[in-house]
Amino acid sequence: MEFFVFGSTLGPKAISKALSELSGYAPIPSIPSIGFHYCKWEYNSADMLIERSDNFTAFGFPVDVLWSDIEYAENK
């Protein structure tokens, strides 16, 4: 078991940098994974999703990912 104690008079930023250098830096998540997802569990078509996307844009509501999962679910 390893045990590390960090302390610094330079502040929390210096401690965080030292910890990251010791354990490794966290990877940056992909952009779609941190964006807003819209999912609707219903039967729909590509035209319906395009219309929803246009409506979101028209009303100023940012959506990064649109998806519909029921068509691909086994035995629905």
MMTF fields as JSON, N, C-alpha, C and O atoms, coordinates in Angstrom:
{
  "mmtfVersion": "1.0.0",
  "mmtfProducer": "UNKNOWN",
  "numBonds": 303,
  "numAtoms": 304,
  "numGroups": 76,
  "numChains": 1,
  "numModels": 1,
  "chainsPerModel": [1],
  "groupsPerChain": [76],
  "chainIdList": ["A"],
  "bondAtomList": [4, 2, 8, 6, 12, 10, 16, 14, 20, 18, 24, 22, 28, 26, 32, 30, 36, 34, 40, 38, 44, 42, 48, 46, 52, 50, 56, 54, 60, 58, 64, 62, 68, 66, 72, 70, 76, 74, 80, 78, 84, 82, 88, 86, 92, 90, 96, 94, 100, 98, 104, 102, 108, 106, 112, 110, 116, 114, 120, 118, 124, 122, 128, 126, 132, 130, 136, 134, 140, 138, 144, 142, 148, 146, 152, 150, 156, 154, 160, 158, 164, 162, 168, 166, 172, 170, 176, 174, 180, 178, 184, 182, 188, 186, 192, 190, 196, 194, 200, 198, 204, 202, 208, 206, 212, 210, 216, 214, 220, 218, 224, 222, 228, 226, 232, 230, 236, 234, 240, 238, 244, 242, 248, 246, 252, 250, 256, 254, 260, 258, 264, 262, 268, 266, 272, 270, 276, 274, 280, 278, 284, 282, 288, 286, 292, 290, 296, 294, 300, 298],
  "bondOrderList": [1, 1, 1, 1, 1, 1, 1, 1, 1, 1, 1, 1, 1, 1, 1, 1, 1, 1, 1, 1, 1, 1, 1, 1, 1, 1, 1, 1, 1, 1, 1, 1, 1, 1, 1, 1, 1, 1, 1, 1, 1, 1, 1, 1, 1, 1, 1, 1, 1, 1, 1, 1, 1, 1, 1, 1, 1, 1, 1, 1, 1, 1, 1, 1, 1, 1, 1, 1, 1, 1, 1, 1, 1, 1, 1],
  "groupList": [{"groupName": "MET", "atomNameList": ["N", "CA", "C", "O"], "elementList": ["N", "C", "C", "O"], "formalChargeList": [0, 0, 0, 0], "bondAtomList": [1, 0, 2, 1, 3, 2], "bondOrderList": [1, 1, 2], "singleLetterCode": "M", "chemCompType": "L-PEPTIDE LINKING"}, {"groupName": "GLU", "atomNameList": ["N", "CA", "C", "O"], "elementList": ["N", "C", "C", "O"], "formalChargeList": [0, 0, 0, 0], "bondAtomList": [1, 0, 2, 1, 3, 2], "bondOrderList": [1, 1, 2], "singleLetterCode": "E", "chemCompType": "L-PEPTIDE LINKING"}, {"groupName": "PHE", "atomNameList": ["N", "CA", "C", "O"], "elementList": ["N", "C", "C", "O"], "formalChargeList": [0, 0, 0, 0], "bondAtomList": [1, 0, 2, 1, 3, 2], "bondOrderList": [1, 1, 2], "singleLetterCode": "F", "chemCompType": "L-PEPTIDE LINKING"}, {"groupName": "VAL", "atomNameList": ["N", "CA", "C", "O"], "elementList": ["N", "C", "C", "O"], "formalChargeList": [0, 0, 0, 0], "bondAtomList": [1, 0, 2, 1, 3, 2], "bondOrderList": [1, 1, 2], "singleLetterCode": "V", "chemCompType": "L-PEPTIDE LINKING"}, {"groupName": "GLY", "atomNameList": ["N", "CA", "C", "O"], "elementList": ["N", "C", "C", "O"], "formalChargeList": [0, 0, 0, 0], "bondAtomList": [1, 0, 2, 1, 3, 2], "bondOrderList": [1, 1, 2], "singleLetterCode": "G", "chemCompType": "PEPTIDE LINKING"}, {"groupName": "SER", "atomNameList": ["N", "CA", "C", "O"], "elementList": ["N", "C", "C", "O"], "formalChargeList": [0, 0, 0, 0], "bondAtomList": [1, 0, 2, 1, 3, 2], "bondOrderList": [1, 1, 2], "singleLetterCode": "S", "chemCompType": "L-PEPTIDE LINKING"}, {"groupName": "THR", "atomNameList": ["N", "CA", "C", "O"], "elementList": ["N", "C", "C", "O"], "formalChargeList": [0, 0, 0, 0], "bondAtomList": [1, 0, 2, 1, 3, 2], "bondOrderList": [1, 1, 2], "singleLetterCode": "T", "chemCompType": "L-PEPTIDE LINKING"}, {"groupName": "LEU", "atomNameList": ["N", "CA", "C", "O"], "elementList": ["N", "C", "C", "O"], "formalChargeList": [0, 0, 0, 0], "bondAtomList": [1, 0, 2, 1, 3, 2], "bondOrderList": [1, 1, 2], "singleLetterCode": "L", "chemCompType": "L-PEPTIDE LINKING"}, {"groupName": "PRO", "atomNameList": ["N", "CA", "C", "O"], "elementList": ["N", "C", "C", "O"], "formalChargeList": [0, 0, 0, 0], "bondAtomList": [1, 0, 2, 1, 3, 2], "bondOrderList": [1, 1, 2], "singleLetterCode": "P", "chemCompType": "L-PEPTIDE LINKING"}, {"groupName": "LYS", "atomNameList": ["N", "CA", "C", "O"], "elementList": ["N", "C", "C", "O"], "formalChargeList": [0, 0, 0, 0], "bondAtomList": [1, 0, 2, 1, 3, 2], "bondOrderList": [1, 1, 2], "singleLetterCode": "K", "chemCompType": "L-PEPTIDE LINKING"}, {"groupName": "ALA", "atomNameList": ["N", "CA", "C", "O"], "elementList": ["N", "C", "C", "O"], "formalChargeList": [0, 0, 0, 0], "bondAtomList": [1, 0, 2, 1, 3, 2], "bondOrderList": [1, 1, 2], "singleLetterCode": "A", "chemCompType": "L-PEPTIDE LINKING"}, {"groupName": "ILE", "atomNameList": ["N", "CA", "C", "O"], "elementList": ["N", "C", "C", "O"], "formalChargeList": [0, 0, 0, 0], "bondAtomList": [1, 0, 2, 1, 3, 2], "bondOrderList": [1, 1, 2], "singleLetterCode": "I", "chemCompType": "L-PEPTIDE LINKING"}, {"groupName": "TYR", "atomNameList": ["N", "CA", "C", "O"], "elementList": ["N", "C", "C", "O"], "formalChargeList": [0, 0, 0, 0], "bondAtomList": [1, 0, 2, 1, 3, 2], "bondOrderList": [1, 1, 2], "singleLetterCode": "Y", "chemCompType": "L-PEPTIDE LINKING"}, {"groupName": "HIS", "atomNameList": ["N", "CA", "C", "O"], "elementList": ["N", "C", "C", "O"], "formalChargeList": [0, 0, 0, 0], "bondAtomList": [1, 0, 2, 1, 3, 2], "bondOrderList": [1, 1, 2], "singleLetterCode": "H", "chemCompType": "L-PEPTIDE LINKING"}, {"groupName": "CYS", "atomNameList": ["N", "CA", "C", "O"], "elementList": ["N", "C", "C", "O"], "formalChargeList": [0, 0, 0, 0], "bondAtomList": [1, 0, 2, 1, 3, 2], "bondOrderList": [1, 1, 2], "singleLetterCode": "C", "chemCompType": "L-PEPTIDE LINKING"}, {"groupName": "TRP", "atomNameList": ["N", "CA", "C", "O"], "elementList": ["N", "C", "C", "O"], "formalChargeList": [0, 0, 0, 0], "bondAtomList": [1, 0, 2, 1, 3, 2], "bondOrderList": [1, 1, 2], "singleLetterCode": "W", "chemCompType": "L-PEPTIDE LINKING"}, {"groupName": "ASN", "atomNameList": ["N", "CA", "C", "O"], "elementList": ["N", "C", "C", "O"], "formalChargeList": [0, 0, 0, 0], "bondAtomList": [1, 0, 2, 1, 3, 2], "bondOrderList": [1, 1, 2], "singleLetterCode": "N", "chemCompType": "L-PEPTIDE LINKING"}, {"groupName": "ASP", "atomNameList": ["N", "CA", "C", "O"], "elementList": ["N", "C", "C", "O"], "formalChargeList": [0, 0, 0, 0], "bondAtomList": [1, 0, 2, 1, 3, 2], "bondOrderList": [1, 1, 2], "singleLetterCode": "D", "chemCompType": "L-PEPTIDE LINKING"}, {"groupName": "ARG", "atomNameList": ["N", "CA", "C", "O"], "elementList": ["N", "C", "C", "O"], "formalChargeList": [0, 0, 0, 0], "bondAtomList": [1, 0, 2, 1, 3, 2], "bondOrderList": [1, 1, 2], "singleLetterCode": "R", "chemCompType": "L-PEPTIDE LINKING"}],
  "groupTypeList": [0, 1, 2, 2, 3, 2, 4, 5, 6, 7, 4, 8, 9, 10, 11, 5, 9, 10, 7, 5, 1, 7, 5, 4, 12, 10, 8, 11, 8, 5, 11, 8, 5, 11, 4, 2, 13, 12, 14, 9, 15, 1, 12, 16, 5, 10, 17, 0, 7, 11, 1, 18, 5, 17, 16, 2, 6, 10, 2, 4, 2, 8, 3, 17, 3, 7, 15, 5, 17, 11, 1, 12, 10, 1, 16, 9],
  "groupIdList": [1, 2, 3, 4, 5, 6, 7, 8, 9, 10, 11, 12, 13, 14, 15, 16, 17, 18, 19, 20, 21, 22, 23, 24, 25, 26, 27, 28, 29, 30, 31, 32, 33, 34, 35, 36, 37, 38, 39, 40, 41, 42, 43, 44, 45, 46, 47, 48, 49, 50, 51, 52, 53, 54, 55, 56, 57, 58, 59, 60, 61, 62, 63, 64, 65, 66, 67, 68, 69, 70, 71, 72, 73, 74, 75, 76],
  "secStructList": [7, 7, 7, 7, 7, 7, 7, 7, 1, 1, 7, 2, 2, 2, 2, 2, 2, 2, 2, 2, 2, 2, 2, 7, 7, 7, 7, 7, 7, 7, 2, 2, 2, 2, 1, 7, 3, 3, 3, 7, 7, 1, 7, 7, 7, 2, 2, 2, 2, 2, 2, 2, 2, 2, 2, 2, 2, 2, 6, 6, 7, 7, 7, 1, 3, 3, 3, 7, 7, 4, 4, 4, 1, 6, 6, 7],
  "xCoordList": [0.848, 0.0, 0.896, 1.818, 0.601, 1.352, 0.498, -0.725, 1.158, 0.456, 1.236, 2.43, 0.575, 1.221, 0.519, -0.707, 1.302, 0.764, 1.26, 2.458, 0.344, 0.707, 0.455, -0.549, 1.349, 1.196, 1.987, 3.029, 1.501, 2.183, 1.757, 0.608, 2.691, 2.36, 1.94, 1.567, 2.004, 1.65, 0.16, -0.315, -0.573, -2.017, -2.47, -1.651, -3.789, -4.373, -3.97, -3.89, -3.718, -3.337, -2.017, -1.879, -1.067, 0.228, 0.068, 0.745, -0.826, -1.069, -1.727, -1.351, -2.69, -3.363, -2.39, -2.457, -1.49, -0.484, 0.451, 0.78, 0.885, 1.778, 1.081, 1.697, -0.181, -0.932, -1.096, -0.954, -1.393, -1.548, -0.238, -0.243, 0.862, 2.154, 2.48, 3.147, 2.013, 2.267, 1.354, 1.819, 0.055, -0.908, -1.337, -1.936, -1.042, -1.452, -2.602, -3.41, -2.659, -3.702, -4.977, -4.918, -6.118, -7.404, -7.632, -7.352, -8.139, -8.412, -9.601, -10.489, -9.612, -10.722, -11.822, -11.547, -13.062, -14.142, -14.463, -14.19, -15.039, -15.421, -16.535, -17.336, -16.579, -17.555, -19.007, -19.773, -19.42, -20.81, -21.184, -22.35, -20.221, -20.553, -20.902, -21.57, -20.473, -20.789, -21.858, -22.229, -22.352, -23.385, -24.775, -24.926, -25.795, -27.182, -27.682, -27.581, -28.222, -28.781, -30.3, -30.882, -30.922, -32.377, -32.731, -32.346, -33.456, -33.875, -35.359, -35.83, -36.083, -37.528, -37.846, -37.522, -38.471, -38.823, -40.157, -41.209, -40.11, -41.317, -40.946, -39.777, -41.943, -41.711, -41.637, -42.542, -40.579, -40.471, -39.585, -39.058, -39.436, -38.661, -37.528, -37.448, -36.667, -35.578, -36.135, -35.595, -37.218, -37.838, -38.34, -38.24, -38.876, -39.365, -38.207, -38.327, -37.091, -35.926, -35.346, -34.914, -35.339, -34.853, -35.757, -35.276, -37.066, -38.009, -37.787, -37.799, -37.583, -37.308, -36.021, -35.96, -35.005, -33.734, -33.93, -33.404, -34.689, -34.977, -35.76, -35.51, -36.708, -37.483, -36.6, -36.727, -35.709, -34.785, -33.963, -33.777, -33.474, -32.668, -33.501, -33.043, -34.724, -35.597, -35.931, -36.043, -36.088, -36.429, -35.204, -35.333, -33.995, -32.767, -32.357, -31.677, -32.761, -32.409, -31.311, -31.573, -30.094, -29.005, -29.09, -29.184, -29.056, -29.048, -27.845, -27.667, -27.024, -25.823, -26.047, -25.438, -26.914, -27.135, -28.622, -29.27, -29.163, -30.538, -30.464, -29.735, -31.203, -31.222, -32.53, -33.204, -32.868, -34.11, -33.764, -33.275, -34.007, -33.514, -34.528, -34.125, -35.821, -36.78, -36.673, -36.884, -36.358, -36.254, -35.126, -35.156, -34.146, -32.995, -33.03, -32.165, -34.013, -34.111, -34.65, -35.56, -34.075, -34.511, -35.892, -36.115, -36.792, -38.168, -38.941, -40.034, -38.397, -39.035, -39.632, -40.204],
  "yCoordList": [-1.165, 0.0, 1.231, 1.355, 2.133, 3.381, 4.502, 4.508, 5.436, 6.547, 7.811, 7.889, 8.799, 10.055, 11.199, 11.223, 12.128, 13.327, 14.513, 14.649, 15.359, 16.533, 17.787, 17.9, 18.684, 19.971, 21.006, 20.697, 22.209, 23.254, 24.621, 24.83, 25.522, 26.904, 27.667, 28.838, 26.989, 27.635, 27.544, 28.192, 26.751, 26.67, 25.361, 24.503, 25.208, 23.957, 23.611, 22.433, 24.613, 24.361, 23.585, 22.663, 23.945, 23.258, 21.826, 20.92, 21.61, 20.273, 19.404, 18.245, 19.951, 19.213, 18.83, 17.723, 19.743, 19.457, 18.349, 17.461, 18.385, 17.349, 15.986, 14.977, 15.945, 14.694, 14.15, 12.948, 15.027, 14.604, 14.069, 13.108, 14.679, 14.191, 12.819, 12.005, 12.57, 11.285, 10.179, 9.08, 10.471, 9.429, 9.438, 8.471, 10.513, 10.629, 11.605, 11.786, 12.222, 13.212, 12.515, 11.504, 13.056, 12.498, 12.801, 13.91, 11.82, 12.076, 13.018, 13.063, 13.754, 14.656, 13.832, 13.117, 13.914, 13.134, 13.669, 14.829, 12.817, 13.253, 14.298, 14.271, 15.196, 16.294, 15.784, 16.3, 14.793, 14.348, 13.765, 13.812, 13.223, 12.616, 13.655, 13.32, 14.888, 15.913, 16.889, 17.819, 16.665, 17.533, 17.087, 16.113, 17.804, 17.466, 16.416, 16.587, 15.331, 14.252, 14.325, 14.561, 14.121, 14.033, 12.632, 12.233, 11.893, 10.552, 10.421, 10.775, 9.918, 9.727, 8.282, 7.801, 7.599, 6.2, 6.122, 6.06, 6.126, 6.047, 5.615, 5.633, 5.233, 4.902, 6.207, 7.037, 6.383, 7.594, 7.315, 6.215, 8.311, 8.175, 9.197, 10.057, 9.09, 10.051, 11.456, 12.44, 11.538, 12.849, 13.489, 14.703, 12.673, 13.185, 13.715, 14.763, 12.986, 13.448, 14.735, 15.619, 14.836, 16.064, 17.242, 18.344, 17.004, 18.064, 18.5, 19.694, 17.533, 17.882, 18.687, 19.665, 18.282, 19.009, 20.452, 21.388, 20.616, 21.971, 22.789, 23.983, 22.147, 22.856, 23.28, 24.396, 22.389, 22.76, 23.976, 24.9, 23.973, 25.095, 26.371, 27.44, 26.263, 27.432, 28.089, 29.312, 27.279, 27.819, 28.109, 28.476, 27.944, 28.305, 27.339, 27.725, 26.091, 25.092, 24.188, 23.418, 24.266, 23.49, 21.996, 21.625, 21.166, 19.713, 19.18, 19.491, 18.383, 17.842, 16.477, 16.162, 15.665, 14.307, 13.983, 14.147, 13.526, 13.03, 11.533, 11.089, 10.756, 9.328, 8.717, 9.2, 7.657, 6.949, 5.474, 4.893, 4.862, 3.513, 2.395, 1.234, 2.684, 1.587, 0.755, -0.457, 1.36, 0.609, -0.409, -1.382, -0.2, -1.083, -2.038, -2.906, -1.887, -2.76, -4.131, -4.226, -5.171, -6.513, -6.774, -6.503, -7.28, -7.58, -6.357, -6.493, -5.204, -3.91, -3.937, -2.942],
  "zCoordList": [0.0, 0.0, 0.0, 0.806, -0.922, -0.989, -0.434, -0.576, 0.192, 0.813, 0.514, 0.804, -0.06, -0.406, 0.32, 0.431, 0.802, 1.438, 0.627, 0.376, 0.224, -0.565, 0.259, 0.962, 0.161, 0.822, 0.045, -0.534, 0.034, -0.712, -0.191, 0.2, -0.198, 0.143, -1.106, -1.03, -2.273, -3.537, -3.857, -4.79, -3.096, -3.301, -3.909, -4.24, -4.058, -4.551, -5.989, -6.339, -6.815, -8.199, -8.257, -9.061, -7.426, -7.391, -6.886, -7.373, -5.909, -5.386, -6.457, -6.634, -7.159, -8.217, -9.331, -9.863, -9.68, -10.715, -10.264, -11.051, -9.007, -8.489, -8.474, -8.818, -8.083, -8.077, -9.493, -9.716, -10.447, -11.837, -12.411, -13.18, -12.047, -12.531, -11.936, -12.574, -10.729, -10.075, -10.608, -10.911, -10.723, -11.074, -12.534, -13.006, -13.254, -14.652, -14.802, -13.891, -15.952, -16.232, -16.702, -17.402, -16.316, -16.732, -18.209, -18.664, -18.963, -20.387, -20.55, -19.698, -21.629, -21.937, -22.602, -23.566, -22.114, -22.733, -24.129, -24.439, -24.953, -26.296, -26.196, -25.262, -27.141, -27.122, -27.05, -26.236, -27.864, -27.76, -26.399, -26.01, -25.679, -24.389, -23.324, -22.346, -23.484, -22.494, -22.972, -22.257, -24.198, -24.732, -24.312, -23.575, -24.785, -24.468, -25.443, -26.658, -24.91, -25.724, -25.663, -24.604, -26.798, -26.841, -27.318, -28.417, -26.506, -26.865, -26.584, -25.503, -27.55, -27.386, -27.714, -28.799, -26.793, -26.975, -27.689, -27.054, -29.021, -29.823, -31.23, -31.617, -31.974, -33.379, -34.155, -34.074, -34.892, -35.711, -36.917, -37.079, -37.74, -38.968, -38.969, -38.091, -39.955, -40.099, -40.337, -39.832, -41.109, -41.371, -40.078, -39.903, -39.178, -37.897, -37.043, -36.409, -37.032, -36.278, -36.866, -36.127, -38.188, -38.836, -38.478, -38.215, -38.47, -38.094, -36.643, -36.344, -35.743, -34.339, -34.223, -33.477, -34.95, -34.915, -35.383, -34.78, -36.457, -36.96, -35.935, -35.77, -35.245, -34.218, -33.044, -32.54, -32.609, -31.535, -31.94, -31.148, -33.169, -33.66, -33.744, -33.342, -34.265, -34.422, -33.082, -32.999, -32.038, -30.726, -29.868, -28.7, -30.453, -29.746, -28.657, -27.706, -28.785, -27.784, -28.35, -29.273, -27.818, -28.398, -28.055, -26.885, -29.065, -28.896, -29.658, -30.836, -28.995, -29.627, -30.26, -31.283, -29.665, -30.16, -30.124, -29.09, -31.243, -31.321, -31.571, -32.459, -30.806, -31.08, -30.652, -29.742, -31.325, -31.057, -30.962, -31.931, -29.825, -29.618, -29.804, -29.874, -29.886, -29.928, -31.2, -31.155, -32.306, -33.56, -33.536, -34.289, -32.692, -32.654, -31.46, -31.34, -30.584, -29.414, -29.845, -30.669, -29.276, -29.616, -29.023, -27.843, -29.798, -29.411, -28.92, -28.37, -29.109, -28.771, -27.392, -26.947]
}
